[in-house]
Amino acid sequence: MANKTAEVIAADFVAMNHSVAVITDVIAGDLMADKTAADKQSAVDRNVEHLELKKAEKTIEDATASIWTNESFTAIDSAISAGNNYTA
């Protein structure tokens, strides 16, 4: 198996920002307003897990080296923190 290409890494980063939006919007009450507290909590938890797993990805040939280069994780780190502290 080969390392991820720059294009795949970029697509992963876009997907991560979609998870940021879900977490932020659920917490703000702008998304899933008609859903149960359990549904909201589940959505936040799944998206936090997605962010944590993606952020932790390593290269194939060096299992200690991150696949990430100069991406900013400010919004992602904020969403992880907010999501981990969220209780529906």
PyRosetta script that sets phi, psi and omega in degrees:
from pyrosetta import init, pose_from_sequence

init()
pose = pose_from_sequence("MANKTAEVIAADFVAMNHSVAVITDVIAGDLMADKTAADKQSAVDRNVEHLELKKAEKTIEDATASIWTNESFTAIDSAISAGNNYTA")
pose.set_psi(1, 138.5)
pose.set_omega(1, -178.3)
pose.set_phi(2, -96.3)
pose.set_psi(2, 162.3)
pose.set_omega(2, 173.4)
pose.set_phi(3, -64.0)
pose.set_psi(3, 160.5)
pose.set_omega(3, 177.6)
pose.set_phi(4, -68.6)
pose.set_psi(4, 144.7)
pose.set_omega(4, 175.9)
pose.set_phi(5, -77.4)
pose.set_psi(5, 165.2)
pose.set_omega(5, 177.3)
pose.set_phi(6, -59.2)
pose.set_psi(6, -35.9)
pose.set_omega(6, 179.8)
pose.set_phi(7, -66.5)
pose.set_psi(7, -40.5)
pose.set_omega(7, 179.2)
pose.set_phi(8, -68.9)
pose.set_psi(8, -40.8)
pose.set_omega(8, 177.2)
pose.set_phi(9, -61.7)
pose.set_psi(9, -42.9)
pose.set_omega(9, 178.2)
pose.set_phi(10, -62.2)
pose.set_psi(10, -41.3)
pose.set_omega(10, 178.0)
pose.set_phi(11, -65.2)
pose.set_psi(11, -38.7)
pose.set_omega(11, 176.0)
pose.set_phi(12, -61.3)
pose.set_psi(12, -40.2)
pose.set_omega(12, -179.0)
pose.set_phi(13, -66.5)
pose.set_psi(13, -38.9)
pose.set_omega(13, 175.9)
pose.set_phi(14, -61.9)
pose.set_psi(14, -45.2)
pose.set_omega(14, 178.9)
pose.set_phi(15, -61.4)
pose.set_psi(15, -37.3)
pose.set_omega(15, 178.1)
pose.set_phi(16, -62.7)
pose.set_psi(16, -39.1)
pose.set_omega(16, 179.6)
pose.set_phi(17, -70.8)
pose.set_psi(17, -25.2)
pose.set_omega(17, 171.8)
pose.set_phi(18, -66.4)
pose.set_psi(18, -39.4)
pose.set_omega(18, 176.6)
pose.set_phi(19, -65.1)
pose.set_psi(19, -38.2)
pose.set_omega(19, 175.6)
pose.set_phi(20, -57.8)
pose.set_psi(20, -45.6)
pose.set_omega(20, -179.1)
pose.set_phi(21, -62.9)
pose.set_psi(21, -41.6)
pose.set_omega(21, 179.0)
pose.set_phi(22, -62.1)
pose.set_psi(22, -49.1)
pose.set_omega(22, -179.3)
pose.set_phi(23, -58.9)
pose.set_psi(23, -50.1)
pose.set_omega(23, -177.8)
pose.set_phi(24, -61.3)
pose.set_psi(24, -44.8)
pose.set_omega(24, -176.8)
pose.set_phi(25, -71.0)
pose.set_psi(25, -35.9)
pose.set_omega(25, 176.2)
pose.set_phi(26, -66.0)
pose.set_psi(26, -46.0)
pose.set_omega(26, -179.3)
pose.set_phi(27, -62.7)
pose.set_psi(27, -39.2)
pose.set_omega(27, -179.7)
pose.set_phi(28, -74.1)
pose.set_psi(28, -13.2)
pose.set_omega(28, -178.8)
pose.set_phi(29, 86.9)
pose.set_psi(29, 7.6)
pose.set_omega(29, -179.1)
pose.set_phi(30, -86.4)
pose.set_psi(30, -11.4)
pose.set_omega(30, -178.1)
pose.set_phi(31, -133.2)
pose.set_psi(31, 137.1)
pose.set_omega(31, 177.2)
pose.set_phi(32, 68.2)
pose.set_psi(32, 26.8)
pose.set_omega(32, -178.3)
pose.set_phi(33, -59.1)
pose.set_psi(33, -28.9)
pose.set_omega(33, -178.5)
pose.set_phi(34, -91.2)
pose.set_psi(34, 6.0)
pose.set_omega(34, -177.7)
pose.set_phi(35, -97.7)
pose.set_psi(35, 164.7)
pose.set_omega(35, 179.0)
pose.set_phi(36, -72.6)
pose.set_psi(36, 161.9)
pose.set_omega(36, 176.3)
pose.set_phi(37, -58.7)
pose.set_psi(37, -38.8)
pose.set_omega(37, 179.5)
pose.set_phi(38, -64.0)
pose.set_psi(38, -40.2)
pose.set_omega(38, 178.2)
pose.set_phi(39, -64.6)
pose.set_psi(39, -42.9)
pose.set_omega(39, 179.6)
pose.set_phi(40, -63.8)
pose.set_psi(40, -45.4)
pose.set_omega(40, -179.7)
pose.set_phi(41, -61.7)
pose.set_psi(41, -42.3)
pose.set_omega(41, 179.7)
pose.set_phi(42, -62.3)
pose.set_psi(42, -42.7)
pose.set_omega(42, 179.4)
pose.set_phi(43, -63.6)
pose.set_psi(43, -43.9)
pose.set_omega(43, 179.0)
pose.set_phi(44, -64.5)
pose.set_psi(44, -46.6)
pose.set_omega(44, -178.6)
pose.set_phi(45, -60.6)
pose.set_psi(45, -44.1)
pose.set_omega(45, 179.5)
pose.set_phi(46, -62.0)
pose.set_psi(46, -41.9)
pose.set_omega(46, -177.8)
pose.set_phi(47, -73.3)
pose.set_psi(47, -34.0)
pose.set_omega(47, 173.4)
pose.set_phi(48, -63.4)
pose.set_psi(48, -45.2)
pose.set_omega(48, 178.9)
pose.set_phi(49, -59.4)
pose.set_psi(49, -43.0)
pose.set_omega(49, 177.9)
pose.set_phi(50, -57.7)
pose.set_psi(50, -47.1)
pose.set_omega(50, -179.4)
pose.set_phi(51, -63.2)
pose.set_psi(51, -44.4)
pose.set_omega(51, -179.1)
pose.set_phi(52, -63.4)
pose.set_psi(52, -42.8)
pose.set_omega(52, -180.0)
pose.set_phi(53, -66.2)
pose.set_psi(53, -46.2)
pose.set_omega(53, -179.1)
pose.set_phi(54, -64.7)
pose.set_psi(54, -42.7)
pose.set_omega(54, -178.4)
pose.set_phi(55, -62.6)
pose.set_psi(55, -30.2)
pose.set_omega(55, -176.7)
pose.set_phi(56, -86.3)
pose.set_psi(56, -0.7)
pose.set_omega(56, -176.1)
pose.set_phi(57, -61.1)
pose.set_psi(57, 140.0)
pose.set_omega(57, -179.3)
pose.set_phi(58, -117.5)
pose.set_psi(58, 163.8)
pose.set_omega(58, 177.5)
pose.set_phi(59, -74.9)
pose.set_psi(59, 160.2)
pose.set_omega(59, -178.5)
pose.set_phi(60, -70.2)
pose.set_psi(60, -47.5)
pose.set_omega(60, -173.9)
pose.set_phi(61, -77.6)
pose.set_psi(61, -19.3)
pose.set_omega(61, 177.6)
pose.set_phi(62, -135.5)
pose.set_psi(62, 96.4)
pose.set_omega(62, -174.7)
pose.set_phi(63, -65.5)
pose.set_psi(63, -1.1)
pose.set_omega(63, 176.6)
pose.set_phi(64, -105.5)
pose.set_psi(64, -10.4)
pose.set_omega(64, -176.8)
pose.set_phi(65, -93.5)
pose.set_psi(65, 129.5)
pose.set_omega(65, 179.0)
pose.set_phi(66, -68.3)
pose.set_psi(66, 149.0)
pose.set_omega(66, 174.1)
pose.set_phi(67, -76.4)
pose.set_psi(67, -16.1)
pose.set_omega(67, -174.4)
pose.set_phi(68, -83.5)
pose.set_psi(68, 148.3)
pose.set_omega(68, -179.0)
pose.set_phi(69, -115.9)
pose.set_psi(69, -90.6)
pose.set_omega(69, -175.3)
pose.set_phi(70, -111.2)
pose.set_psi(70, 21.2)
pose.set_omega(70, 179.4)
pose.set_phi(71, -68.8)
pose.set_psi(71, 144.4)
pose.set_omega(71, 175.9)
pose.set_phi(72, -89.3)
pose.set_psi(72, 125.6)
pose.set_omega(72, 179.9)
pose.set_phi(73, -104.1)
pose.set_psi(73, 16.0)
pose.set_omega(73, -177.8)
pose.set_phi(74, -57.5)
pose.set_psi(74, -53.6)
pose.set_omega(74, -179.1)
pose.set_phi(75, -66.2)
pose.set_psi(75, -37.0)
pose.set_omega(75, -179.9)
pose.set_phi(76, -66.8)
pose.set_psi(76, -45.6)
pose.set_omega(76, 178.3)
pose.set_phi(77, -62.7)
pose.set_psi(77, -39.1)
pose.set_omega(77, 178.2)
pose.set_phi(78, -64.5)
pose.set_psi(78, -42.2)
pose.set_omega(78, 179.9)
pose.set_phi(79, -67.2)
pose.set_psi(79, -39.3)
pose.set_omega(79, 176.7)
pose.set_phi(80, -60.6)
pose.set_psi(80, -48.1)
pose.set_omega(80, -179.6)
pose.set_phi(81, -61.9)
pose.set_psi(81, -47.8)
pose.set_omega(81, 179.8)
pose.set_phi(82, -62.7)
pose.set_psi(82, -41.9)
pose.set_omega(82, 180.0)
pose.set_phi(83, -65.7)
pose.set_psi(83, -39.9)
pose.set_omega(83, 177.9)
pose.set_phi(84, -67.1)
pose.set_psi(84, -25.0)
pose.set_omega(84, 179.2)
pose.set_phi(85, -95.3)
pose.set_psi(85, -2.7)
pose.set_omega(85, -176.4)
pose.set_phi(86, -79.8)
pose.set_psi(86, 134.7)
pose.set_omega(86, 171.6)
pose.set_phi(87, -131.8)
pose.set_psi(87, 116.0)
pose.set_omega(87, -178.0)
pose.set_phi(88, -69.0)
pose.dump_pdb("model.pdb")
